[in-house]
Amino acid sequence: MQTFIANRFEALSEWISASLGNPYAFMIACAVVAVWALSGPVFGFSDTWQLIINTGTTICTFLMVFLLQNTGNRTIEEMHKRLRAVEDVNR
């Protein structure tokens, strides 16, 4: 069961990395911020208006930390495998 979850998380994290790591995702994020900023006068720049962007960015940042950690762990693991392979060849 633990392997199943780990494999699913790895596949999901790879898909999210590929999806969010492109210029279109950045443009969408910029558009969301622009819409939020332009809606300020409509909502009177209220506390709720500010809370919406603060909550959204906090949640996204929280989730991206785990994604980045997973990506970093996989990168380090691949580097170790390659270094072991080079050591084995040199022996």
Protein Blocks (a to p, Z undefined) as FASTA:
>chain_A
ZZmmmmmmmmmmmmmmmmmmcfklmmmmmmmmmmmmmmmmmnoopaklmmmmmmmmmmmm
mmmmmmmmmmmmmmmmmmmmmmmmmmmmmZZ
